[in-house]
Amino acid sequence: MTLEINDLVYDWNDNHSSQQSPIISVHDESLRDGLQAPYAIKHPSLDEKLHLLRLMDDIGIDTANIGFPASSNIQKNMIEQIAVHKGREDWILNLMAAARSHLSDVQVIVDIVQKTGIEIEAGIFIGSSEMRRFIHQWEMKDMIKKSTEAIKLARKNNIPVMFVTEDTTRAFPNTIATLYQAAIENGANKLCICDTVGFADPQGTENLVSYVKNKIVRDQNVDGNTIQIEWHGHKDRFFDMANSWAAIGAGATRVEGTLLGVGERSGNTPTEALVLNLLLKNFNNFRINLHSRNEVISWGLKIRKLAEAYSKAIGYSIPVNHPLLGEEAFNTASGVHADAILKAIQIEREDLAGLIYCGFNPEIVGTKPQARVGQMSGRSNVILALRGLGISQPDPEIIEKILQYAKSHTNLLTNQELSDLSK
C-alpha cells in the first residue's frame, strides 16, 4: 500500500471542521508603497510595470496600487497608460491609485478615469494616531471635513473608495470610530487598517480588527454591498505575516503586501508569501485547479517569475535565504537532514524528499531540496551534492575523500571544489 502525504502528516494548522474556508483577496502595493523603499535603487519603466501587472493578473492577485498620480506628472502619465493597457488587454486585475484626503489629489484620479474610461479605485488616506495629530496640529473636525469631501468627490464620479487610516494600530478607538463611520456614511466601501510602522503584534491585530468589525462596521453596507475590511502590515517587529493571519482570523477579507516585502524601513508583508500561504490554506483558489499538480506547479513558477521580474526592475537582489525564492531556501548542510532526504529518494518518494525537511513541497516554486557539504555534513550530503552535479553513482572512495576534505575546512564546499575533488 502506498502511503499518501495525509497518512504521514497531521496538520495542526487545520481546524478539522466542516466550516467553509473564507475567500481572502490580495492587494499588492509593490508599485506604490514598495517603491518608497530606500533600497529600491530605481523605479520600473512603463514596460516593466505592465509586465509585472500582467503577471499579477495571471496569478490571480485581486488589486494592485499603480501609484500616486498627484505626486508628479510622470506618475500621472504612467497611470493613464496603465489604465489604457488594462482596457485593451482585459485584465481581471483591479487597479487602485493613492490619494491624500485632498480634493486636488482625488480630482487627478477622476480626470484619469474620465479620460481612459477604466475604473480605478481611490485609496484615500489620512493619518489617524494621536501622534500624527499632535505633530501636524490637526483638529478632528478638519480631518473629518477633508476626508469626507475627498470621498464625496470620488463617489460623485462613480469611483470606488478604500478609506485608509495611516498608523491605525496606534490610534485611539474613538478616533478610529469617528473617521471610519464618517467614511462609511459618505460611501467608502472598504476600510484599510494600517500597521504603518509595524507596531502591532498578533494579539493587537486581532483586537483592532475585531473592534472595527464588531463595533464600527457591524451590519452596515454601502450600496447594498458588505463593507470590506483590509489589513496593511509592515515587518518592523517581524510580525508582518503573523499579523496578516491574525487579521484574517478576526474578519479582514483582503490583505496587502509588496513583492519581496520591499518597502519603507524594513519593509512590508511579502505578497509572494501571502499568496502561497492562502493557496496552501485553500483561502483563495487563484483561478487554478488545486487538485491538479501541474496547474499548481505552473502557478508557483509564475510567482517566482513575478518576484524575479520585480527584483530586476527595482535593482534589489533576492536574499539567498528568502523562504520561498532564495537560492539556499531549501538546501541543507546537515548530515542528519541530508540522510533523510536521500533515503526518501532511494525509496522513490521524491514527494517525501521535498517535504521531510521543508514546510511545503518546494516543487511548487520550481525547485527541490539540495545538499551542501561542510563540517557538519555526512556521506549523504556528498552523495546528494554530487547528484546535483550529474554524478549519480559516485565511488565510495571519492565520497570519503570529499567528506574528509570538508571536515578539515571551515567553508562549505563550492560546486567547483566538489567537481575537482570528484576526479
C-alpha positions as CSV (number, residue, x, y, z in Angstrom):
1,M,0.0,0.0,0.0
2,T,1.3,3.4,-0.9
3,L,1.0,5.9,1.9
4,E,-0.2,9.4,0.9
5,I,1.0,12.6,2.4
6,N,-2.1,12.9,4.6
7,D,-1.3,9.4,6.0
8,L,2.1,10.7,7.2
9,V,1.4,14.4,8.2
10,Y,-1.1,15.5,10.8
11,D,-2.0,19.2,10.0
12,W,-2.4,21.1,13.3
13,N,-3.0,24.2,11.2
14,D,-6.3,22.8,10.0
15,N,-9.3,23.4,12.3
16,H,-10.5,20.0,11.2
17,S,-14.1,21.2,10.9
18,S,-16.6,21.3,8.1
19,Q,-16.6,25.1,8.2
20,Q,-16.2,26.6,4.7
21,S,-12.8,28.3,4.1
22,P,-13.0,32.1,3.7
23,I,-12.2,33.7,0.4
24,I,-9.4,36.2,1.0
25,S,-8.2,38.7,-1.6
26,V,-4.7,40.0,-2.0
27,H,-3.9,43.6,-2.8
28,D,-0.4,44.4,-4.0
29,E,1.4,47.6,-3.1
30,S,4.7,47.0,-5.0
31,L,4.3,49.9,-7.4
32,R,3.4,52.4,-4.7
33,D,4.5,51.6,-1.2
34,G,7.2,49.2,-2.4
35,L,8.9,52.0,-4.4
36,Q,9.2,54.1,-1.3
37,A,12.0,51.7,-0.1
38,P,15.4,53.5,0.1
39,Y,17.0,50.3,-1.3
40,A,14.7,50.3,-4.4
41,I,17.5,51.9,-6.4
42,K,15.5,52.5,-9.5
43,H,11.8,52.8,-10.5
44,P,10.4,50.4,-13.1
45,S,9.8,51.7,-16.6
46,L,6.3,51.6,-18.0
47,D,7.1,48.4,-19.9
48,E,8.4,46.8,-16.7
49,K,5.3,47.9,-14.8
50,L,3.0,46.5,-17.4
51,H,4.9,43.2,-17.4
52,L,4.5,43.0,-13.6
53,L,0.8,43.8,-13.7
54,R,0.2,41.1,-16.4
55,L,1.9,38.5,-14.2
56,M,-0.1,39.7,-11.1
57,D,-3.3,39.3,-13.2
58,D,-2.2,35.8,-14.3
59,I,-1.6,34.7,-10.8
60,G,-4.9,35.9,-9.5
61,I,-4.0,38.9,-7.4
62,D,-7.1,40.9,-6.8
63,T,-5.9,44.5,-6.9
64,A,-2.7,46.5,-7.5
65,N,-1.9,50.0,-6.4
66,I,-0.4,51.6,-9.5
67,G,0.9,54.8,-7.9
68,F,0.2,58.2,-6.5
69,P,-0.9,60.3,-9.5
70,A,-0.9,63.7,-7.8
71,S,2.8,63.3,-6.8
72,S,4.2,64.1,-10.3
73,N,3.3,64.3,-14.0
74,I,5.4,61.2,-14.6
75,Q,3.2,59.2,-12.2
76,K,0.0,60.6,-13.6
77,N,1.0,59.8,-17.2
78,M,2.2,56.3,-16.4
79,I,-1.1,55.6,-14.5
80,E,-3.1,56.8,-17.5
81,Q,-1.1,54.5,-19.8
82,I,-1.5,51.5,-17.5
83,A,-5.3,52.1,-17.4
84,V,-5.3,52.2,-21.2
85,H,-3.5,48.8,-21.4
86,K,-5.9,47.3,-18.9
87,G,-8.7,48.2,-21.2
88,R,-7.0,46.8,-24.3
89,E,-5.9,43.6,-22.6
90,D,-9.0,43.0,-20.5
91,W,-7.2,42.2,-17.2
92,I,-9.2,40.8,-14.3
93,L,-6.8,42.6,-12.0
94,N,-8.4,45.7,-10.4
95,L,-6.4,49.0,-10.3
96,M,-6.1,51.4,-7.4
97,A,-4.4,54.8,-7.1
98,A,-3.4,56.5,-3.9
99,A,-4.6,60.0,-2.8
100,R,-4.3,62.1,0.3
101,S,-7.5,63.4,1.7
102,H,-7.3,66.4,-0.6
103,L,-9.8,67.3,-3.2
104,S,-6.9,68.0,-5.7
105,D,-5.5,64.5,-5.3
106,V,-8.8,62.9,-5.9
107,Q,-9.5,65.1,-8.9
108,V,-6.4,63.8,-10.6
109,I,-7.8,60.2,-10.3
110,V,-11.2,61.4,-11.6
111,D,-9.5,63.0,-14.6
112,I,-7.7,59.8,-15.4
113,V,-10.8,57.7,-15.1
114,Q,-12.8,60.0,-17.3
115,K,-10.1,60.2,-19.9
116,T,-9.5,56.5,-20.1
117,G,-12.9,55.1,-19.2
118,I,-11.2,52.5,-16.9
119,E,-12.3,52.1,-13.3
120,I,-9.6,52.9,-10.8
121,E,-10.3,52.6,-7.1
122,A,-9.2,55.6,-5.0
123,G,-7.2,54.7,-1.9
124,I,-7.8,57.9,0.1
125,F,-5.6,58.1,3.2
126,I,-5.2,60.2,6.3
127,G,-3.1,59.9,9.5
128,S,-5.1,58.7,12.5
129,S,-2.8,58.3,15.5
130,E,-2.8,61.0,18.2
131,M,1.0,61.4,17.5
132,R,0.2,62.4,13.9
133,R,-2.5,64.8,15.0
134,F,-0.2,66.3,17.6
135,I,2.7,66.8,15.3
136,H,0.6,68.3,12.4
137,Q,-1.8,70.2,14.8
138,W,-4.8,68.6,13.1
139,E,-8.3,69.1,14.6
140,M,-10.7,66.2,14.3
141,K,-13.4,68.4,12.7
142,D,-10.9,69.4,9.9
143,M,-9.8,65.8,9.4
144,I,-13.5,64.7,9.0
145,K,-14.2,67.6,6.6
146,K,-11.2,66.9,4.4
147,S,-11.7,63.1,4.2
148,T,-15.4,63.3,3.6
149,E,-15.0,65.9,0.9
150,A,-12.5,63.7,-0.8
151,I,-14.7,60.6,-0.6
152,K,-17.7,62.5,-1.8
153,L,-15.8,63.8,-4.9
154,A,-14.8,60.2,-5.8
155,R,-18.2,58.7,-5.2
156,K,-19.9,61.6,-7.2
157,N,-17.8,60.4,-10.1
158,N,-18.6,56.7,-9.5
159,I,-15.1,55.9,-8.3
160,P,-15.0,53.2,-5.5
161,V,-13.2,54.2,-2.4
162,M,-11.0,52.4,0.1
163,F,-10.6,54.7,3.1
164,V,-7.1,54.3,4.6
165,T,-6.2,55.4,8.1
166,E,-2.4,55.6,8.5
167,D,-1.0,54.4,11.8
168,T,-4.3,52.8,12.9
169,T,-2.5,50.4,15.2
170,R,-1.5,53.4,17.5
171,A,-4.8,55.3,17.2
172,F,-7.4,55.7,20.0
173,P,-10.7,53.8,19.5
174,N,-12.8,56.9,19.4
175,T,-10.7,58.4,16.6
176,I,-10.9,55.3,14.5
177,A,-14.6,55.0,15.0
178,T,-15.2,58.7,14.1
179,L,-13.1,58.6,11.0
180,Y,-14.4,55.2,9.7
181,Q,-18.1,56.0,10.4
182,A,-17.9,59.3,8.5
183,A,-16.2,57.4,5.6
184,I,-18.9,54.8,5.6
185,E,-21.7,57.4,5.6
186,N,-20.1,59.1,2.6
187,G,-19.7,56.0,0.5
188,A,-16.4,54.3,1.3
189,N,-17.0,50.6,0.8
190,K,-13.6,49.4,2.0
191,L,-11.7,50.3,5.2
192,C,-8.0,49.8,5.4
193,I,-6.4,49.2,8.8
194,C,-2.8,50.2,8.7
195,D,0.1,49.0,10.8
196,T,2.2,51.7,9.2
197,V,5.2,51.4,11.5
198,G,5.0,47.7,12.3
199,F,3.9,48.4,15.9
200,A,1.2,45.7,16.3
201,D,1.6,42.1,17.4
202,P,-0.9,39.4,16.5
203,Q,-3.0,39.9,19.7
204,G,-3.1,43.6,19.0
205,T,-4.1,43.0,15.4
206,E,-6.9,40.7,16.4
207,N,-8.1,43.2,19.0
208,L,-8.1,46.1,16.5
209,V,-9.7,44.2,13.5
210,S,-12.4,42.7,15.8
211,Y,-13.1,46.2,17.1
212,V,-13.5,47.6,13.6
213,K,-15.7,44.7,12.5
214,N,-17.9,44.4,15.6
215,K,-18.1,47.9,16.9
216,I,-17.9,50.0,13.7
217,V,-18.8,48.1,10.6
218,R,-21.4,45.7,12.2
219,D,-24.1,45.1,9.7
220,Q,-23.7,48.4,7.8
221,N,-23.3,48.3,4.0
222,V,-22.6,50.7,1.1
223,D,-24.9,50.5,-1.9
224,G,-26.1,47.1,-0.7
225,N,-22.6,45.7,-0.5
226,T,-20.9,44.5,2.6
227,I,-18.1,46.8,3.8
228,Q,-14.7,45.1,3.3
229,I,-12.0,45.3,6.0
230,E,-8.4,45.3,4.7
231,W,-5.1,44.9,6.5
232,H,-1.9,46.6,5.6
233,G,1.2,45.4,7.6
234,H,4.9,46.1,8.0
235,K,7.7,43.9,9.2
236,D,9.5,46.2,11.7
237,R,9.0,43.7,14.6
238,F,8.9,40.6,12.3
239,F,5.1,40.2,12.9
240,D,4.1,41.0,9.3
241,M,2.9,37.6,8.3
242,A,1.6,36.6,11.7
243,N,-0.4,39.9,11.8
244,S,-1.9,39.3,8.4
245,W,-3.1,35.9,9.6
246,A,-4.5,37.3,12.8
247,A,-6.3,40.0,10.8
248,I,-7.9,37.3,8.6
249,G,-8.9,35.3,11.7
250,A,-10.6,38.4,13.1
251,G,-12.5,39.3,9.9
252,A,-10.3,41.0,7.4
253,T,-11.2,39.8,3.8
254,R,-8.4,41.5,1.9
255,V,-4.7,41.6,2.9
256,E,-1.9,43.8,1.4
257,G,1.7,43.1,0.6
258,T,4.6,44.0,-1.6
259,L,6.7,41.7,-3.7
260,L,9.8,40.5,-1.7
261,G,8.4,42.5,1.2
262,V,10.1,45.6,-0.2
263,G,9.0,48.9,1.4
264,E,9.9,51.7,3.8
265,R,12.4,50.9,6.5
266,S,12.5,47.1,6.9
267,G,9.6,46.6,4.5
268,N,6.1,45.2,4.2
269,T,4.4,41.8,4.3
270,P,5.7,39.9,1.2
271,T,3.0,39.4,-1.4
272,E,4.5,36.1,-2.6
273,A,4.3,34.7,0.9
274,L,0.7,35.8,1.3
275,V,-0.5,34.2,-2.0
276,L,1.4,31.0,-1.3
277,N,0.0,30.6,2.2
278,L,-3.5,31.5,1.1
279,L,-3.2,28.7,-1.5
280,L,-1.9,26.2,1.0
281,K,-4.9,27.0,3.2
282,N,-7.3,27.0,0.3
283,F,-8.5,30.5,1.3
284,N,-8.3,31.6,-2.3
285,N,-8.1,29.3,-5.4
286,F,-6.4,32.0,-7.6
287,R,-8.4,30.5,-10.6
288,I,-6.4,27.2,-10.6
289,N,-7.5,23.6,-10.0
290,L,-6.0,22.8,-6.6
291,H,-6.2,19.1,-7.4
292,S,-4.0,19.4,-10.5
293,R,-0.4,19.1,-9.5
294,N,0.7,20.5,-12.9
295,E,-1.5,23.6,-12.5
296,V,-0.3,24.3,-9.0
297,I,3.4,24.0,-10.1
298,S,2.7,26.2,-13.1
299,W,1.1,28.8,-10.9
300,G,4.0,28.6,-8.4
301,L,6.5,29.2,-11.2
302,K,4.6,32.3,-12.1
303,I,5.1,33.6,-8.5
304,R,8.9,33.1,-9.0
305,K,8.8,34.8,-12.4
306,L,6.9,37.8,-10.9
307,A,9.2,38.2,-7.9
308,E,12.3,37.9,-10.1
309,A,10.9,40.5,-12.6
310,Y,10.3,42.9,-9.7
311,S,13.8,42.3,-8.3
312,K,15.3,43.2,-11.7
313,A,13.0,46.2,-12.2
314,I,14.0,47.9,-8.9
315,G,17.6,46.8,-8.6
316,Y,17.1,44.7,-5.5
317,S,18.6,41.2,-5.2
318,I,16.5,38.4,-3.7
319,P,18.2,37.4,-0.4
320,V,19.8,33.9,-0.6
321,N,17.7,32.8,2.4
322,H,14.3,34.2,1.2
323,P,11.9,31.5,2.4
324,L,10.4,30.8,-1.0
325,L,12.7,32.1,-3.6
326,G,16.2,32.3,-2.2
327,E,18.8,30.1,-3.8
328,E,19.6,28.5,-0.4
329,A,16.0,28.3,0.8
330,F,15.6,24.5,0.6
331,N,19.2,23.5,1.0
332,T,21.0,21.9,3.9
333,A,24.5,21.3,5.2
334,S,23.3,19.0,8.0
335,G,24.2,15.3,7.8
336,V,21.0,14.2,9.6
337,H,18.8,16.2,7.2
338,A,20.6,15.1,4.1
339,D,20.4,11.4,5.2
340,A,16.6,11.7,5.4
341,I,16.3,13.3,2.0
342,L,18.5,10.7,0.4
343,K,16.5,7.8,1.9
344,A,13.3,9.3,0.6
345,I,14.8,9.4,-2.9
346,Q,16.1,5.9,-2.6
347,I,12.6,4.5,-1.9
348,E,11.4,6.5,-4.9
349,R,9.4,9.1,-2.9
350,E,10.5,12.4,-4.4
351,D,7.4,13.9,-2.8
352,L,8.6,13.0,0.6
353,A,12.2,14.1,-0.2
354,G,10.7,17.6,-0.8
355,L,8.7,17.6,2.5
356,I,10.9,15.7,5.0
357,Y,12.7,18.9,6.0
358,C,10.5,21.6,4.2
359,G,7.3,23.1,5.4
360,F,5.8,22.7,1.9
361,N,6.9,21.0,-1.3
362,P,9.5,23.3,-2.9
363,E,8.5,22.0,-6.4
364,I,5.6,24.5,-6.1
365,V,8.1,27.3,-6.6
366,G,10.2,25.3,-9.2
367,T,13.0,23.8,-7.1
368,K,13.9,20.9,-4.8
369,P,16.0,20.3,-1.7
370,Q,19.7,20.1,-2.3
371,A,22.7,19.4,0.0
372,R,25.8,21.4,0.7
373,V,28.9,19.9,2.1
374,G,30.7,21.2,5.2
375,Q,32.0,20.4,8.7
376,M,28.5,19.3,9.9
377,S,27.8,17.1,6.9
378,G,27.8,13.4,6.3
379,R,28.1,11.0,3.4
380,S,24.5,11.7,2.3
381,N,25.4,15.3,1.8
382,V,28.2,14.4,-0.5
383,I,26.1,11.9,-2.5
384,L,23.2,14.4,-2.9
385,A,25.6,17.3,-3.8
386,L,27.3,15.1,-6.4
387,R,23.9,14.1,-7.8
388,G,23.3,17.8,-8.3
389,L,26.4,17.9,-10.5
390,G,25.2,14.9,-12.5
391,I,27.3,12.3,-10.8
392,S,24.6,9.7,-9.9
393,Q,26.9,6.8,-8.8
394,P,29.9,8.3,-7.1
395,D,32.8,6.0,-6.0
396,P,32.8,5.4,-2.2
397,E,36.4,6.4,-2.0
398,I,35.6,9.7,-3.7
399,I,32.8,10.3,-1.2
400,E,35.1,9.7,1.7
401,K,37.8,11.9,0.2
402,I,35.4,14.8,-0.2
403,L,33.9,14.3,3.3
404,Q,37.3,14.4,5.0
405,Y,38.3,17.4,3.0
406,A,35.2,19.2,4.1
407,K,35.7,18.2,7.8
408,S,39.2,19.9,7.7
409,H,38.0,23.2,6.2
410,T,35.8,26.0,7.7
411,N,33.9,26.8,4.5
412,L,31.1,25.0,2.7
413,L,32.5,23.4,-0.4
414,T,31.7,25.2,-3.7
415,N,30.5,23.2,-6.8
416,Q,33.9,23.8,-8.3
417,E,35.7,22.3,-5.3
418,L,33.3,19.3,-5.4
419,S,33.9,18.8,-9.1
420,D,37.7,19.0,-8.7
421,L,37.7,16.5,-5.8
422,S,35.4,14.1,-7.6
423,K,38.0,13.5,-10.4
